[in-house]
Amino acid sequence: MSSIEEIRVEFPQLSEKVYCKPLVYLDNAATSLRPRSVISKWDFMSARLSSNIHRAVHFISGKATDEFEAAREETAAFIGATSSKEIIFTSGTTQSLNMLAFCLGEKKNFLRVGDEIIIGEEEHHSNILPWQFLAERKFLKIKVLPVDERGALRLEELPRLVTDRTRICCIAQVSNVLGLVNPVRQIADYCHAHGVLLVVDGAQGIVHCPTDVAAMGADFYAFSGHKLYAAPGTGVLWGRKALLETLPPYMGGGEMVGTVKWEGSTFAPVPHKFEAGTQNLAGIPTLTEAYTWAYRFRTYPELEGVKRYMLEALQDIPGLRLFGVPESPDEKVPLFSFAVEGAHHEDLALILDKMGIAVRSGQMCAEPLMDRYGVSGLVRASFTHYNTQEEAEYFIKSLQKAIKMLK
């Protein structure tokens, strides 16, 4: 493993200054920074291999297709899929979950009026709204799997929530607000014992948790490339091939067809059935470079030290409430959302910005969770593998100064 200084050099944005201060980028849960290898691949695809894929026989199209499909193979290997045909490329987790909700809704004989969908209380809006849309279209019932005061899912509620009408359960591998690693395998086992499909939002988990979709027990898994060092507008929907083959297409257009006749049309096999139109030709190949970095970071003790320091330091600040408190540090990724008594979350974020620190403030696209805890918003500091212990210490000192300024 390279030193932290060697790693940071590979992420050009870390050399930026904000208000004449070195940038301390702690908004990684929203989007990560990109390494030079990803930027180079992005530029190369745009400058040298700009051509539509799969359709033409000329040399450039063939090379672009090879790059695109290589990313599919690498994705399958990265998440433990049994086949690259289980990998559908999308623009991100949001499109993946919307696609899945629509396709499950249109699957023949799968849903009936009055059937139920269970959604975790901690979910991002992207794993709530698509299922609400589906429920409204198909007259289904939404149920909520609650979290406790620490932020842990209350799994003891599953026997009460799951009935013979429950069809789908939707949870995050890791909450984008709480940062706690959910017991996905345990939930999957319970769901499958009762004939329920499990959909996992992996947008945060894919970054920090070694992900094996087979071992996890999920039926569908979604994540975004832009949180994992890849280009924006890139994402993945993984599903078990046998399940994907039973779903209708999401959109119609080029590439997803078998035959098109006025009397009716047929569709290409998975995954192409779900990839209508021109794809993100320059962005998707950057996933290959991003996975190289993610593999390097699978075991990275420096970040573990930062996480443990932050857990202790934040909870030592008077008047600060941390949301997502683990029973053991191993149950949490380095993502910290908090509120400070007497200080508005946006004011704190603005003052920290003046100190060169980029954090997120607001509802974090998780308004139901804010309502559950009775807050209007939070501050979130999210670390990844190019962040340092020195940055963590500077953040804590700056936060303490900001709190004093507002009290």
C-alpha angles and dihedrals in degrees: 000000000000121000118266089252091055091048094050092052088062091061105067097192091065088073092062122110126221117203087345091306128109111265114254102194111202100154095091094128088065095045133334126227119256128242124228092255091059092046090049093050090048091051093045093052091048097044103036110019104037102149138112115265137235095008110071129062097213122112099252093050090050093052092047090050091051091053092048094048092044087060089054091053091047091049092053091051093046095056099032098250115168092226138016086230086075091064117094117184118222138161092265145304092306094058091041093056094042090050092049095047091050095046094047088050092054096044109117117254094354103108131037132185108283097025117139139236122195118210127184114247091231096057127134114245088253089066093045109041099052089054092046089053089050092048091052093049096046100030094244131157124245118213126187126224101210131220125224128234092278091051098252118139111254098235091176086075094063095087089055095046102042114078135160087273095057111111108163137028120194123195141153121247085217125006114241088220105036101033093212119143108235122220093248096167092054091050091046092053092051093046094049092048086060099040095256124143116230120218116191125199102212098176093119100023095057089065100053108017124069099240125213108168093196093053090042092059095223122150093205131016128188133190143159128238096213092068090051100055094270129118120289117258092045127116146144138228112194121190137166105272094232090055095044090053090059094054125091120233121277097217137008125231144088122351097013096081135095098188131346119209132159087242092056143305140243128214138232119256120264133317095022092053086073099042104076119170132004112337130213091281097179098035105049095060089058087071088075091059092043092055089054088061093042091054090052090053098047090104112026115152095188092067091047088057091050090051094052091046092051093048092055098038096050094049090051093061110100114240094014119124118198117208116211104036113184125214085221128018088238088069093063137064120216094275119118127187119182147160127215121213111246095010124096114230094231093050090053091050092049093051091047089051090057087055090055096259120131114206135153123250133182135046094328090223088290105102096155089057090050088052091049091057095038097240131128093215146328142224115246127197112186123186132198137181099290092055118099141214088247090057091050092052091047089051093053093048091047092048091052090051091049091051091052090051092055098046 
